[in-house]
């Protein structure tokens, strides 16, 4: 690297997944050079990796219909970020995911004359494609984590590169699950209600309802629930339904998905990790029925909404997106799938095959190379 004094990089992350992605990037950067200083917005993983946080933002992120109460906080935070960028003039800003907030951070960086890298492409190919002009204006380079995104964004004038998926960087390749001796009544079901509080508030109760109904049918069913941290585990345990029984695991979804026969998953990045474990699943996302029919269906441009099905180009796994109130259709689909071991076995193979191309690159290392190239030019 050319600079004799340390480069200063500002990172912005607002969600647990972005915190993990940035932590992996920080470690990769540290392995390549000690000529950097890292500061920004994020969470515990980024701090542990060596980033000085001016504010802890991870844990506050909200889904679109639950975000309005967070506006005053983010407005004040954005003012603080603008002042920091103008006063300290970092050499580069990296924004990771959370485009609703990070577009503003990127704008502030560009107004301050600072190079900006978007790590994780905003899903404009799915909805809100009119924001492509804003991305083109504020983004010097875009690091995409889905294979088809590079061409999509390049065709629209964005300097984009596919870097692989950071969720899979440290995962060992899994073998397809065997259902040759599988019995539905003793199935292990993993519940993955998400990492955001808004997801838990909307999905935890219905996931429990589904589990209780399944246990009425399959009386020796074992339920495993995954919480992203101790705080979320406490939140889950504080709102348990009558007749619901589960063990709890804290941390990554992968260990639970690896030993489970089936997963019920909140829509999002966890679905790719479940797929990497070769675990059949159904995917859920809840929204306001009124808002969905007023604007949601109009905004969304893809035939499928879950990442797994978007990558597959078909409904490889059942997705209930959006799910509104009744859990009965979801329960019925799961019962049918558990009753067909051959289908489960084939689905496990298909999921592992689907995510294999995402393992082709080490995302953290590749993005670190991009960062160093951008700093030196």
Buried (B, 14 or more C-beta within 10 A) or exposed (E): EEEEEBBBBBBBBBBBBBBBBBBBBBBBBBEBBEBBBBBBBBBBBBBEBBBEBBBBBBBBBBBBBBBEEBEEEBEEBBEEBBEBBEEEEBBBBBBBBBBBBBBBBBBBBBEBEBBBBBBBBBBBBBBBBEEBEBBBEBBBBBBBBBBEBBEBBBEBEBEBBBBBBBBBBEBEEBEBBEBEEBEBEEBBBBBBBBBBBBBBBBBBBBBBBBBBBBBEBBEEBBBBBBBBBEEBBEBBEEEBEEEBEBEBBEEBBBBBBBBBBBBBBBBBBBBBBBBBBBBBBBBBBBBBEEEBEEEBEEEBEEEBBBBBBBBBEEEBBBBBBBBEEEBEEBBEBBBEBBEBBEBBBBBBEBBBEBBEEBBEBBBBBBBBBBBBEBBEE
